[in-house]
């Protein structure tokens, strides 16, 4: 029962030590690089000494981890709540139009561009994928990952308004993307996350989308308010910290049962507790303990998640054609992100002031992460799944390693333009 968590935590400790002593990179980037190199070394070792079957053993361990269940139904609730606790509500309200359009229209634009290009690229290499499956790939690589993005913002000096836009979008667009993914999966396979709709009409699709999105927001608001009332009437930091844990686990479980968006519920609840709750319902001592507790939860789960992402290289397709499709998908993902950011912000520029270089900064700061990997791995077993998983992995690794390591330089140059 404890073998896999123990293995992951041992890897986090050893790889974190190596990164601290030698690489000195941001922790998430360093962990992905070391885990990626370790995974590739195991594959190479297996090629040189096939009788050892080392990569098969590690692959078996990874297969025991239901990545979708572990992240989407477990870690994500804690990570999103922890991230939302630090969002400045005043800044988020000021950037509400940008965040709203980027997290909705931007996700849909990116989904269509990524999906359509993936359809034609795969066709050019002899893979006749259904367009709907390509759209599913499109939404898998569209959300920016709040874990990666918020970790990035901790170490960069970004103007407050841009920071609110980047952080707010990363927290909300993954919730929207999960809803869109769920809807597309329901259309493609007849059932998803408990739904049984078969062939759905436009009204049913819109209804399902609204139910998941607005139902999640309402649940987060109700759960956050109930927790706020409880915390306001006591002054015991132990009980108050436990109350936030109960909020996260309870509200997310209810969201799963009602088939509404758990990620959106966590963001709304986290923003509410992190602003109204901290200001009106907590003593200074409780604020300190609550902040430290959720910061530690965030860092530990964050590190474990990126270790798992790095090791996923072992289970990817080694077909050279699939690898080439994946490389092209990386370039398309960056282009799709640029267009998905540009259209909403250019539309809003007629009524709202712009920061210098904000389109370039938002494009390059849109890091992908564990959510994309989890969505890809959650697909039903089918012939085309290795293609989608490998391409999604390539997009995520490029995002974390290349964009993550160069974003500071890009921000400085974009603001000098």
C-alpha positions in Angstrom: 0.0 0.0 0.0 2.8 2.4 0.9 5.4 1.2 -1.5 4.5 3.6 -4.4 4.1 6.8 -2.2 7.4 5.8 -0.5 9.2 5.4 -3.9 7.9 8.7 -5.1 8.9 10.6 -1.9 12.4 8.9 -2.0 12.8 10.1 -5.6 11.6 13.6 -4.6 14.2 13.7 -1.8 17.1 12.4 -3.9 16.3 14.4 -7.0 15.6 17.5 -5.0 19.0 17.1 -3.3 20.8 16.7 -6.7 19.0 19.7 -8.1 19.9 21.8 -5.0 23.6 20.8 -5.0 24.3 20.7 -8.8 21.6 22.0 -11.2 20.3 24.8 -9.0 17.2 25.1 -11.2 13.7 25.9 -10.1 12.6 22.8 -8.2 9.8 21.8 -10.6 12.1 22.1 -13.7 15.0 20.4 -12.0 12.8 17.4 -10.9 11.3 17.0 -14.4 14.8 17.0 -16.0 16.3 14.5 -13.5 13.3 12.2 -13.7 13.3 12.4 -17.5 17.0 11.6 -17.7 16.5 8.8 -15.2 13.6 7.3 -17.3 15.6 7.6 -20.5 18.6 5.9 -18.8 16.4 3.0 -17.7 15.2 2.6 -21.3 18.8 2.7 -22.6 19.9 0.2 -19.9 17.0 -2.1 -21.0 18.3 -1.8 -24.6 21.8 -2.8 -23.6 20.8 -5.5 -21.1 17.4 -6.7 -22.2 17.4 -9.6 -19.7 17.3 -7.1 -16.8 13.9 -5.7 -17.9 14.4 -2.7 -15.7 12.1 -0.4 -17.7 9.4 -3.1 -17.6 9.6 -3.2 -13.8 9.3 0.6 -13.5 6.6 0.7 -16.2 4.7 -1.8 -14.1 5.0 0.5 -11.1 3.7 3.4 -13.1 0.8 1.3 -14.4 -0.2 0.7 -10.8 -0.8 4.5 -10.5 -4.1 5.5 -11.9 -2.7 8.9 -13.0 -6.2 10.4 -13.8 -7.7 9.2 -10.5 -4.6 10.3 -8.5 -4.4 13.7 -9.9 -7.9 14.6 -11.1 -9.8 13.0 -8.1 -7.1 13.6 -5.5 -4.1 15.9 -5.8 -5.7 18.5 -8.0 -8.3 19.5 -5.3 -5.5 20.3 -2.8 -3.3 22.0 -5.4 -6.0 24.2 -6.8 -7.2 25.2 -3.3 -3.7 25.9 -2.2 -3.0 28.1 -5.3 -6.3 29.9 -5.0 -5.6 30.9 -1.4 -2.9 33.2 -2.6 -4.9 34.9 -5.3 -5.5 38.6 -4.6 -9.3 39.1 -5.1 -9.0 42.8 -5.8 -6.4 42.2 -8.6 -8.6 39.3 -9.9 -11.6 41.6 -10.0 -9.6 44.3 -11.9 -8.6 41.6 -14.5 -12.0 39.9 -14.6 -12.7 40.6 -18.2 -9.3 39.3 -19.4 -9.4 36.3 -17.1 -12.9 35.4 -18.1 -12.3 35.6 -21.9 -8.9 33.8 -21.7 -10.3 31.0 -19.6 -13.3 30.4 -21.8 -13.0 31.7 -25.3 -9.2 31.2 -25.2 -9.6 27.6 -24.3 -12.1 27.0 -27.1 -10.0 28.7 -29.7 -6.9 26.7 -28.6 -8.9 23.5 -28.6 -10.1 24.0 -32.2 -6.6 25.1 -33.5 -4.7 22.3 -31.8 -7.4 19.7 -32.8 -7.7 20.7 -36.4 -3.9 20.9 -37.0 -3.5 17.5 -35.2 -6.1 16.0 -37.5 -4.3 17.2 -40.7 -0.8 16.4 -39.4 -1.7 12.9 -38.3 -3.5 12.4 -41.7 -0.4 13.4 -43.5 1.5 10.6 -41.7 -1.1 8.0 -42.5 -3.1 8.1 -39.3 -6.8 8.5 -40.1 -8.0 9.8 -36.7 -11.6 10.8 -36.2 -11.8 14.7 -36.0 -13.6 14.4 -32.6 -10.7 12.5 -31.2 -8.4 15.3 -32.5 -10.5 17.9 -30.7 -10.1 15.8 -27.5 -6.4 16.1 -28.0 -6.8 19.8 -28.6 -8.5 20.4 -25.3 -5.9 18.2 -23.5 -3.1 20.5 -24.5 -5.0 23.8 -24.1 -5.2 24.5 -20.4 -2.3 26.1 -18.6 -1.4 24.2 -15.5 -1.9 26.2 -12.3 0.7 24.2 -10.4 3.4 25.1 -12.9 2.3 28.6 -13.5 1.9 29.6 -9.8 5.3 28.0 -9.1 6.7 30.2 -11.9 5.1 33.4 -10.5 6.7 32.8 -7.1 10.1 33.4 -8.5 9.4 36.1 -11.1 8.9 39.9 -10.7 5.8 40.4 -12.8 3.6 43.6 -12.8 0.6 43.1 -10.4 -2.0 43.3 -13.2 -0.2 40.8 -15.3 0.3 38.5 -12.3 -3.4 38.6 -11.6 -4.2 37.8 -15.3 -1.7 34.9 -15.5 -2.5 33.4 -12.1 -6.3 33.9 -12.4 -6.4 32.4 -15.9 -4.3 29.4 -14.9 -6.7 28.6 -12.1 -9.9 29.0 -14.1 -9.0 27.7 -17.6 -8.1 24.2 -16.3 -11.6 23.9 -14.8 -13.1 25.0 -18.1 -10.9 22.6 -20.0 -11.8 19.7 -17.8 -15.5 20.5 -18.4 -15.0 20.7 -22.2 -13.0 17.5 -22.1 -15.8 15.8 -20.2 -18.4 17.0 -22.7 -16.3 15.8 -25.7 -15.6 12.5 -24.1 -19.3 12.0 -23.5 -20.1 12.8 -27.1 -17.4 10.5 -28.4 -17.9 7.5 -26.2 -21.5 7.8 -25.0 -20.6 8.1 -21.4 -18.1 9.9 -19.3 -17.7 10.7 -15.7 -21.0 9.1 -15.0 -23.1 10.6 -17.8 -25.0 8.5 -20.3 -26.1 10.7 -23.1 -25.1 8.9 -26.3 -25.7 11.2 -29.3 -26.1 14.6 -27.8 -27.8 17.6 -29.4 -26.5 21.2 -29.2 -28.9 22.1 -26.3 -27.8 19.0 -24.3 -24.1 19.9 -24.8 -24.6 23.5 -23.7 -26.7 22.3 -20.8 -24.1 19.8 -19.6 -21.4 22.5 -19.9 -23.4 25.0 -17.9 -24.3 22.4 -15.3 -20.7 21.5 -14.7 -19.3 25.0 -14.8 -21.9 26.9 -12.8 -22.7 24.0 -10.5 -19.1 23.9 -9.5 -18.9 27.6 -8.9 -22.1 27.5 -6.8 -20.8 24.5 -4.8 -17.5 26.3 -4.2 -19.2 29.4 -3.0 -21.6 27.5 -0.6 -18.8 25.4 0.8 -16.5 28.4 1.2 -19.2 30.4 3.0 -20.2 27.5 5.4 -16.5 27.1 6.3 -16.1 30.9 6.7 -19.0 30.9 9.2 -17.5 28.1 11.2 -14.1 29.7 11.3 -15.5 33.1 12.3 -17.1 31.6 15.4 -14.1 29.8 16.8 -10.4 30.7 17.4 -8.5 27.5 17.3 -6.0 27.2 14.5 -6.0 23.3 14.6 -9.8 23.1 14.0 -9.7 25.9 11.4 -7.0 24.2 9.4 -8.9 20.9 9.6 -12.0 22.8 8.5 -10.2 23.8 5.3 -9.2 20.2 4.7 -12.8 19.1 5.2 -13.9 21.8 2.7 -11.5 20.5 0.1 -12.2 16.8 0.4 -15.9 17.2 1.1 -16.7 19.7 -1.6 -14.6 17.8 -4.2 -16.3 14.5 -3.3 -19.7 16.2 -3.6 -18.7 17.6 -7.0 -17.7 14.2 -8.3 -21.0 12.7 -7.1 -23.1 15.4 -8.7 -21.0 15.5 -11.9 -20.2 19.1 -11.6 -16.8 20.7 -11.9 -14.6 20.0 -8.8 -11.7 22.2 -10.1 -14.0 25.3 -10.4 -15.4 24.6 -7.0 -11.9 24.5 -5.5 -10.9 27.7 -7.1 -13.9 29.6 -5.9 -13.7 28.2 -2.4 -9.9 28.9 -2.2 -10.3 32.5 -3.4 -13.2 33.1 -0.9 -11.2 31.6 2.1 -8.0 33.2 1.0 -9.5 36.7 0.9 -12.7 37.1 2.9 -11.9 34.2 5.3 -8.4 35.5 6.1 -9.6 39.0 6.5 -12.7 38.5 8.7 -12.6 35.0 10.2 -9.0 34.3 11.3 -6.7 35.5 14.0 -3.1 36.3 13.0 -1.9 33.0 14.5 -4.5 31.1 12.4 -3.5 32.9 9.3 0.2 32.0 9.8 -0.5 28.3 10.5 -3.1 28.1 7.6 -0.7 29.7 5.1 2.3 27.5 6.2 0.2 24.3 6.2 -1.2 24.8 2.6 2.2 26.1 1.4 3.8 22.8 2.6 1.0 20.7 1.0 1.4 22.6 -2.2 5.2 22.1 -2.3 5.1 18.4 -1.5 2.4 17.4 -4.0 3.9 19.7 -6.6 7.3 17.9 -6.3 5.7 14.5 -6.4 3.6 15.4 -9.5 6.6 16.6 -11.5 8.5 13.5 -10.6 5.7 11.4 -12.0 5.5 13.5 -15.2 9.3 13.0 -15.8 9.0 9.2 -15.4 6.1 9.0 -17.9 8.7 8.9 -20.7 9.2 5.2 -20.0 5.6 4.3 -21.2 5.6 6.5 -24.4 5.4 5.2 -27.9 8.8 4.8 -29.6 7.4 4.8 -33.1 9.5 7.4 -35.1 6.4 8.7 -37.0 4.5 9.3 -33.7 7.6 11.1 -32.3 7.7 13.4 -35.4 3.9 14.1 -35.1 4.6 15.0 -31.4 7.3 17.5 -32.3 5.0 19.2 -34.8 2.3 19.2 -32.1 4.6 21.2 -29.9 5.0 24.0 -32.4 1.2 24.0 -33.1 0.5 24.3 -29.3 2.6 27.4 -29.0 1.0 29.0 -32.1 -2.5 28.0 -30.8 -1.7 29.6 -27.4 -0.5 32.8 -29.1 -3.8 33.1 -31.2 -5.9 32.1 -28.2 -4.3 34.9 -26.1 -4.2 37.5 -29.0 -7.9 37.4 -30.0 -9.4 38.1 -26.6 -6.8 40.7 -25.6 -7.0 42.6 -28.9 -10.8 42.6 -28.6 -10.5 44.0 -25.1 -7.8 46.5 -26.0 -10.4 48.9 -27.4 -11.9 49.4 -23.9 -9.1 48.4 -21.5 -5.5 49.5 -21.1 -2.8 46.9 -22.0 0.5 46.1 -20.4 3.6 46.3 -22.6 4.3 42.9 -24.2 1.4 41.2 -22.4 0.4 39.0 -25.4 4.0 37.6 -25.7 4.3 37.2 -21.9 0.9 35.5 -21.5 1.7 33.2 -24.4 5.1 32.1 -23.1 3.9 31.9 -19.4 1.1 29.5 -20.3 2.9 26.4 -19.0 1.3 23.0 -19.4 1.6 20.4 -16.7 0.1 17.4 -14.9 -3.5 18.2 -15.9 -2.7 17.6 -19.6 -0.9 14.3 -18.7 -3.8 13.1 -16.5 -6.4 13.9 -19.1 -4.4 12.1 -21.8 -3.9 9.0 -19.7 -7.6 8.9 -18.7 -8.7 8.2 -22.2 -10.2 4.7 -22.8 -7.8 2.1 -24.1 -7.9 2.4 -27.9 -5.5 2.1 -30.9 -4.8 5.9 -31.1 -4.3 6.5 -27.4 -0.4 6.1 -27.6 -0.3 8.8 -30.3 -2.4 11.3 -28.2 -0.4 10.5 -24.9 3.0 10.8 -26.6 2.1 14.1 -28.3 0.6 15.6 -25.1 3.7 14.5 -23.2 5.9 16.3 -25.7 3.9 19.5 -25.4 4.1 19.4 -21.6 7.8 18.7 -21.4 8.7 21.4 -23.9 6.5 23.8 -21.9 8.1 23.0 -18.5 11.7 22.8 -19.7 12.0 25.3 -22.5 9.3 27.9 -21.6 9.9 27.5 -17.9 13.7 28.2 -18.2 13.4 31.1 -20.6 10.3 32.9 -19.4 12.2 35.5 -17.3 14.3 36.5 -20.4 11.1 36.6 -22.5 9.4 38.9 -19.9 12.3 41.3 -19.8 12.6 41.5 -23.6 8.9 41.8 -24.1 8.6 44.7 -21.6 11.5 46.5 -23.4 9.8 46.4 -26.8 
